[in-house]
Amino acid sequence: MDRKMANRKLIRLSQLKNKLATENLEEIDWVTFGVIVRKVTPQSANNGRTFSIWRLNDLRDLSECVSLFLFGEVHKEHWKTDQGTV
């Protein structure tokens, strides 16, 4: 993990909203980690394609979640991922 994180900045999910408002994250090599705390049953978009919505949290502040929308190949590959997965 140390090798993978070398020269990268860890931003906790609970800090993400604040960091997006105060820093230009496009210029930083950053990573975040999250736990799937809730999954919504796959939905159909207006174009008929199916997508998933995951609620992610860093387990530091349970009131701060990030919604992640999975479309296309990402949805097809990961929609069965279990709640509680990191």
C-alpha positions in Angstrom: 0.0 0.0 0.0 2.9 2.4 0.8 4.2 1.9 -2.8 0.8 2.5 -4.3 0.2 5.6 -2.2 3.7 7.1 -2.9 3.3 10.8 -4.1 -0.5 10.6 -3.7 -2.7 12.5 -1.3 -5.3 10.7 0.7 -8.6 12.6 0.9 -11.2 11.0 3.2 -14.7 10.8 1.7 -16.0 12.9 4.6 -13.6 15.7 3.6 -14.3 15.5 -0.2 -17.0 18.2 -0.4 -14.8 20.7 1.5 -11.7 19.8 -0.5 -13.6 20.2 -3.8 -14.6 23.7 -2.7 -11.2 24.8 -1.6 -8.6 23.0 -3.7 -8.1 22.3 -7.4 -8.1 18.5 -7.2 -7.5 18.2 -10.9 -3.9 19.2 -10.3 -3.4 16.7 -7.5 -2.8 12.9 -7.7 -5.3 11.9 -4.9 -7.1 8.8 -3.8 -10.0 8.1 -1.5 -11.5 5.0 0.1 -15.1 4.2 0.8 -17.3 1.5 2.1 -20.6 0.7 0.4 -23.1 1.5 3.1 -26.2 1.3 0.9 -27.1 0.1 -2.5 -30.2 1.1 -4.4 -31.8 -1.6 -6.6 -30.6 -1.1 -10.2 -32.6 1.5 -12.0 -33.5 2.1 -15.7 -32.6 5.4 -17.3 -34.8 7.1 -19.8 -32.8 5.6 -22.6 -33.5 2.1 -21.2 -30.0 1.4 -19.9 -29.6 0.1 -16.4 -27.5 1.8 -13.8 -26.7 1.4 -10.1 -26.4 3.9 -7.2 -24.1 3.2 -4.2 -23.9 5.3 -1.1 -20.3 5.4 0.1 -18.9 6.4 3.5 -15.5 6.4 5.1 -16.9 5.3 8.5 -15.5 8.4 10.1 -18.7 10.5 9.8 -21.8 8.5 9.1 -23.8 11.6 8.2 -21.5 12.4 5.2 -22.1 10.0 2.3 -21.1 10.2 -1.4 -23.5 8.8 -4.0 -21.7 6.9 -6.8 -23.6 6.3 -10.0 -22.4 3.2 -12.0 -23.2 3.2 -15.7 -22.3 1.0 -18.7 -19.6 -1.6 -18.4 -18.8 -0.4 -14.8 -22.4 -1.2 -13.8 -22.4 -4.6 -15.6 -19.1 -5.6 -13.9 -19.8 -4.3 -10.4 -23.6 -4.2 -9.7 -23.5 -7.4 -7.7 -20.8 -6.1 -5.3 -21.9 -6.6 -1.7 -22.9 -3.9 0.6 -20.1 -3.5 3.2 -17.3 -3.9 0.6 -14.4 -1.4 0.6 
